[in-house]
Amino acid sequence: DGNLDTSTSERLFEWLTYNFEIAGFDHIYVFDNTAAHTDKASLAPIADQFPGRVTRIEWPHRICNNNRPAHSNTGERSSQHAAEASCRIRYGPSAEWLANLDSDEYLVPNGKWNSISEWLRKSVDKEKETYILSFFQTRAKPIARLMVPYQDDRECKELHVAATGASTHPMCLAKNSSMTYLETYNCEPTPLPKPADWAWRAKKQIYRPWYVLNHFVHYAMATTRINEHPEEISPRFKAQSPYERRVDELTEGFMIHTKTTLPHHTAGWYEKCKASADKCSVGVPWPLEGKGNDLGQAIGSKLKPNCYQNDRVMDEIGPSLRDALL
């Protein structure tokens, strides 16, 4: 069904492999809330493939709805917030750094760094008053030329014939099973660095657990500094400088948010992408400097570019991840 995202286990296996083999994380705690929705599955078969490196915590808690009954928006993410608090309380005392990430969020090393852990240990650890590192976030697009035709539901059965009548394009697209999620979604709506005026809203953070006393999804809510100096006024949605700083995306690292674009969301993609880059739900990359433009050969020269690939992910990190998954 193109209307359902059934990729949780597949995504988790890739994400765990990436974070151990590429990002260099030491240990990952998986808060598994599968039981909040069904008693017929869990993430244990995936977590068990990483003995000694992954701890799976059963977390069968639902989001508390603080909105009116039956409203589509359930309100604040209470279950996720509680899981974060539980993780910091349980495992923070034994961790130098902690991050709360979803399995569609990848922290990618950049510049001279080969892993996130190398950057933390050889660079950030020397900064005596840096306790929170913020990765700004934008939603990446799946690259059309890396995807495959999809026709397995009602919306996606018909084929769209191009206006010239010279070629035929599938009505919908889906992820190619031979490509990783990281490679497929390696196309950001803006070039690095990400825009400071709005990409901060959904930032994710790596932080010192002894300093951050309470963390809510994107922000440090309470810190040791606030506890010791309650009279100080903190900036909105961030800790005071120098205790929190933005990660330099060009020389240190950045985040790719690979949130799933379901096949039915790509319906009519070719016509939409030909008419407007803004209405195009899939990625049509701007050509990388010195690499030429293969859009004409791959999906048609009339499509308007709408996103930017990272060449290191395309040429180095993506292939390394594919090898690690074998």
Salt bridges, closest charged atoms under 4 A:
GLU10 OE2 - LYS175 NZ 3.70
GLU21 OE2 - ARG53 NH1 3.63
ASP26 OD2 - ARG121 NH2 2.48
ASP32 OD2 - ARG56 NH1 2.94
GLU58 OE2 - ARG56 NH1 3.14
GLU84 OE2 - HIS215 ND1 3.34
ASP102 OD2 - LYS204 NZ 3.69
ASP104 OD2 - HIS257 NE2 3.29
GLU105 OE1 - LYS204 NZ 2.71
GLU118 OE2 - LYS122 NZ 3.61
ASP125 OD1 - ARG208 NH2 2.90
GLU127 OE1 - ARG245 NE 2.97
GLU183 OE2 - ARG322 NH2 2.79
GLU188 OE2 - LYS194 NZ 3.17
GLU231 OE2 - HIS229 ND1 3.58
GLU232 OE2 - ARG225 NH2 2.67
GLU244 OE2 - LYS203 NZ 2.85
GLU249 OE1 - ARG246 NH2 3.12
GLU252 OE2 - ARG245 NH2 2.85
GLU271 OE2 - HIS160 NE2 2.96
GLU271 OE2 - LYS274 NZ 3.29
ASP294 OD1 - ARG145 NE 3.76
ASP315 OD2 - LYS291 NZ 2.85
GLU316 OE1 - ARG312 NE 3.36
